[in-house]
Amino acid sequence: MTTPQDLFLVGLDVPGDRPVEQGDLSLALAGAELIDLLGARALVLEGERIVPGPVLTTGDRLLDEAGAALVRREPYETVEDWLWRRGEGLATAYRDVLDAEGLLTGKRRRLLPLRGGDETRADTPARRHAADRWWSQEPVLAGLAATLGIQGDRPAAEEPGDAAVVTVLLAVGDAVTELAAVRERRRIENVAFDNIWRAP
């Protein structure tokens, strides 16, 4: 199991302060991929720029896709740019892959991907692994979940010791905050537009 897979499952199974928005989850998943690639030494951070290392095969399809998607020319991509580029639609991609591999329901699917229903709550080894990592307060998973408003009544986990990981976590938090501001601005604009049409 990878950090993005565990984060996706925690987002499904652990109640948060608010419903997890798909866009927020996608940004956090892109950050989780970076953290796993850092751990695999597939990249290093120089400041906020992602400097790719050798192309590695991790054994996980989406993580390998992430490694292959790294910008390999100077000036290298910033963490923020990576989150927005890689994050587009990433929550849907993880849901479909986890479902197809039977990690959500315990049964492999060959036809239509999962679109909801009671089966999404099936007890699987993948879900137990994610829950164990969550309840052990593993700092990286806890930090990513916190950006999605998932903390509950648990005490705050300690921060990861690695400066590059902290840089990614901060960038994820900033991106999620920015996306929330965009959503709020659109909501206000839509309300104002509706009021104009309703005015006598």
C-alpha positions in Angstrom: 0.0 0.0 0.0 1.2 3.5 -0.8 0.5 6.8 1.0 -1.9 8.0 -1.6 -3.9 4.7 -1.4 -4.0 5.0 2.4 -5.0 8.7 2.2 -7.8 7.9 -0.2 -9.2 5.2 2.1 -8.9 7.4 5.2 -10.8 10.1 3.3 -13.6 7.5 2.7 -13.7 6.0 6.1 -12.8 8.6 8.7 -15.3 11.3 9.5 -13.9 14.8 9.2 -14.9 18.3 10.1 -16.6 18.6 6.7 -17.2 16.4 3.7 -14.0 15.9 1.7 -14.1 17.8 -1.6 -12.8 15.8 -4.6 -10.6 18.7 -5.7 -9.0 18.9 -2.3 -8.5 15.1 -2.2 -6.9 15.2 -5.6 -4.4 17.9 -4.5 -3.6 15.9 -1.3 -3.1 12.7 -3.4 -0.6 14.5 -5.7 1.2 15.6 -2.5 1.2 12.0 -1.2 2.7 10.8 -4.4 5.5 13.3 -4.1 6.2 12.2 -0.6 6.4 8.5 -1.6 8.6 9.4 -4.5 10.9 11.3 -2.1 11.0 8.2 0.1 11.9 6.1 -2.9 14.7 8.6 -3.9 13.0 9.1 -7.2 13.4 12.9 -6.7 14.8 15.5 -4.3 13.6 19.0 -3.5 15.8 22.0 -4.0 13.9 24.7 -2.2 10.4 24.2 -3.7 11.6 22.8 -7.0 11.3 19.1 -7.8 14.5 17.7 -9.2 13.9 14.2 -10.6 16.3 11.3 -10.1 16.4 8.0 -12.0 13.1 6.6 -13.2 12.1 3.9 -10.8 9.6 1.1 -10.9 7.7 1.0 -7.5 5.3 -1.8 -8.4 2.3 0.6 -8.1 0.8 1.8 -11.4 -0.3 5.3 -10.3 3.0 6.0 -8.4 5.0 4.9 -11.5 2.8 7.2 -13.6 3.6 10.0 -11.2 7.3 9.3 -11.4 7.2 9.3 -15.2 5.3 12.6 -15.2 8.0 14.5 -13.4 9.4 17.4 -15.4 12.9 16.5 -16.3 14.2 19.8 -17.7 15.3 23.0 -16.1 13.8 25.1 -14.6 12.3 22.2 -12.7 8.6 22.3 -11.7 7.7 23.7 -8.3 5.8 21.6 -5.8 2.8 23.9 -6.2 2.7 23.6 -9.9 3.0 19.8 -9.6 0.0 19.7 -7.2 -2.2 21.5 -9.7 -1.0 19.7 -12.8 -0.9 16.1 -11.4 -3.8 16.6 -9.1 -6.4 17.2 -11.9 -8.9 14.3 -11.6 -6.5 12.2 -9.4 -9.2 11.3 -6.8 -11.2 9.6 -9.6 -8.2 7.8 -10.9 -7.4 6.4 -7.5 -11.0 5.4 -6.9 -11.1 3.5 -10.2 -7.8 1.7 -9.7 -8.5 0.7 -6.1 -11.9 -0.6 -7.1 -10.6 -2.5 -10.1 -7.9 -4.1 -7.9 -10.5 -5.2 -5.3 -9.0 -3.0 -2.6 -12.3 -1.3 -1.9 -14.7 -4.2 -1.9 -12.4 -7.2 -1.8 -13.5 -8.2 -5.3 -11.8 -7.4 -8.5 -14.0 -5.6 -11.0 -13.7 -6.1 -14.8 -16.5 -3.9 -16.0 -17.9 -0.7 -14.6 -15.9 1.2 -11.9 -17.5 1.7 -8.5 -19.9 4.6 -8.3 -21.0 4.4 -4.7 -23.3 2.2 -2.6 -22.8 0.1 0.5 -20.0 -2.0 -1.0 -17.7 1.0 -0.6 -17.6 0.3 3.1 -16.5 -3.3 2.8 -13.8 -4.5 5.2 -10.7 -5.2 3.2 -7.0 -5.7 4.1 -6.3 -2.4 2.3 -8.8 -0.5 4.5 -7.4 -2.2 7.7 -3.9 -1.2 6.7 -5.0 2.4 6.1 -6.9 2.5 9.4 -3.9 1.0 11.3 -1.6 3.7 9.9 -4.2 6.4 10.7 -4.8 5.3 14.3 -1.0 5.0 14.9 -0.8 8.7 14.1 1.8 8.2 11.4 2.9 11.9 10.8 2.8 12.0 7.0 -0.7 10.5 6.7 -2.0 12.5 9.6 -0.6 15.7 8.1 -2.1 15.1 4.7 -5.5 14.1 6.3 -5.4 17.3 8.4 -5.3 19.4 5.2 -8.6 17.7 4.3 -10.2 18.5 7.7 -9.8 15.0 8.9 -8.6 15.0 12.5 -11.6 14.2 14.7 -10.9 14.1 18.4 -7.4 12.7 18.1 -4.5 14.7 19.5 -2.3 16.4 16.8 0.3 14.1 15.4 3.9 15.1 15.6 5.4 16.8 12.5 7.5 14.7 10.1 11.2 15.3 10.7 12.1 15.5 7.0 12.3 19.1 5.7 11.3 18.1 2.2 8.2 16.3 3.4 7.2 19.4 5.5 7.6 21.5 2.4 5.2 19.2 0.5 2.7 19.2 3.4 2.7 23.0 3.6 2.3 23.3 -0.2 -0.7 20.9 -0.1 -2.3 23.0 2.7 -1.8 26.2 0.7 -3.3 24.7 -2.4 -6.3 23.3 -0.6 -6.9 26.7 1.0 -6.6 28.4 -2.4 -9.1 26.0 -3.9 -11.5 26.7 -1.1 -11.2 30.4 -1.7 -11.9 29.9 -5.4 -15.0 27.8 -4.6 -16.2 30.5 -2.2 -15.6 33.3 -4.8 -17.6 31.4 -7.4 -20.4 30.8 -4.9 -20.6 34.5 -4.1 -20.5 35.4 -7.8 -23.3 32.9 -8.5 -25.5 34.3 -5.7 -24.9 37.8 -7.0 -25.8 36.7 -10.5 -29.0 35.0 -9.3 -30.0 38.2 -7.4 -29.5 40.3 -10.5 -32.0 38.1 -12.4 -34.5 38.1 -9.6 -34.4 41.9 -9.1 -37.7 43.5 -10.3 
